[in-house]
Amino acid sequence: MKALIMNWELSDFKYRRDSNKMLRQLDVELREAYMSAANRGILNSSIFNGNVVNIIAAALNEILTLRIQYDFEVYALSNTPITRADTEIFYERITSALEALSQHAIPSKINNLRRNARPEFLCIEDDIQKRTNVVQARIQGIIWEKVLENELTSYGKIPSLPDISFDFINDQLFRQRVNSELDELTDNIKNCNKRSVVERCGSIAETVLLDLMLSDEQRALSSTIKTSKPIRRWGLDDLSNVALNLQLINNECYQLIELLRSYRNTIHPGQELRTGISVTIEQAIISTQALIILIRALSPVSDLSGRV
């Protein structure tokens, strides 16, 4: 126990040391972005704002990745397998780190930039919050995949789905489509066709959320997440961001959908050829859990069980 405590303390020390280095580097990168924009005379354009958001999101991703990396080392040093119960520890530490960054560190960087450079920011806080949600989802996905990786040595297959009803879907054609896709998904799970499982889960989730938005278009358009596209052309990212913004789904559900979306993006033929990355069984399981939790969140009579 004493050794485990020392490992946690070492984890915290290394994280504080290296995250502070990265935050100092963030100041440098933001100043460089400002100087580059000033030289080109584009301080008042959305290009500059987009660059700032990208720089901050990348820094968040690197810093939070460090947090989970050093925490994983605690288990590696103690030869202790990571269990589902440990996800609560990881999640609390990630959430605490994210809150410290998003409530204090990042706002201070933005205020410094405003004070020193006085550029006009175009709703940059909203953009950063949206990107922050995506980063947190990706890091959370690392945790879930690591846990599943440990557990899969015992069975190595995709768990079957509970009974699912789409009676809550308003549009009849949508309901017919998702019921048909559910049959395909069930077959793909039985055959452990990982790629098709991710595809079907993504398609069903998108249809379910689209039906939700079309059932009350005025509510959907009242979201502070703005897009120039008509609702019927919204993708899974638009749909999930608006659903979270309107509190139709919670943050856990959003994170899972974001992971599902990122997994689905990797299975496009061109993306697979460029990256050489293929769908893992852990990602297929997380995709099914994302769908289950989404349905449970939106169905008023749902009693679906099961979570990552």
C-alpha positions, 0 to 999 in steps of 0.5 A: 500500500505504501508503494502504491501511495508513493506511485500516486504521489510520483504521478501527481508530481510528474503531471504538475511539472510537465503540464506547467511546462506545456502551459508555458509553451501555450503562452509562447504559441499564442503570442506567435499566433498573434504576431503572425496574424498581426503581420498578415493583417487578419486580427479581426477575422475568424481565421485567427480565432480558429487558430487560437481555438486549435492551439488551445485544444491541442494543448488540452489534449496533450496535458490531459493525455499526460494525466492519464498516462502517468496514472496508468504508470501507477498500475503498471509499476504495481503490476495491478490490472485496471478494472471497471471500478478504477474508471471512477478514479481515472474519471475523477482525476481527468475531470479535476484536471480539466476543470482546473485547466478550463476554469482557470489556466485557459481563461487566464491565457485568453485574458492575457491575449485580449489585454496585450493584443486586443484582438476581437474574439468571435464567441471563442469561449463557446468554440473552446468549450465545444473542443474541450468536450471533444478532447475529454471524450477522446481521453475518456475513450483511452480509459475505457479501451484500456479497461476493456483490453484487460477484460477481453482476455477472458472472452474476446467477443462483442457482448450481445445487445439487450432488447431495444425498442425504437417506439419513441422515434416520431418519424415512421420512415426513420423508425423502419430504417433503424429497426432494419439496421438493428437487425443488421447490427445484431448479426454483425455482433454475432459474427464479430464484424467490428467494422460493420458494428461501428458503422451501424451504431453510428448510423442508428445514433445519427438517425435517432438524434436527427428524429429528435431535432426534427420533432421540435425544430424551433428548440433545435435552432434555439441552441447556441451551437450554430451551423449554417446547414439545415437540420436535415443535413446535420451530421453526428457532430452537429446533432450531438453538440446541439443535444448536449447544449440543450441538455437533451443528453448528459456529458457521459452520453455525449462523450460516448457518441463523440467516441463513436463518431471518431471511430466511424471516421477512421473506417472510411477507406481513404482514412484507413489507407492513410493511417493503417488503423483498423477498428478494434474489438474494444472500439466496437464494444464502446460503440454498442455501449454508446448506442445503448446509453443514447437510447436509454437517455432518449426513450422515456420508458427505456430500461436498457442496462449496460454501460462501459 
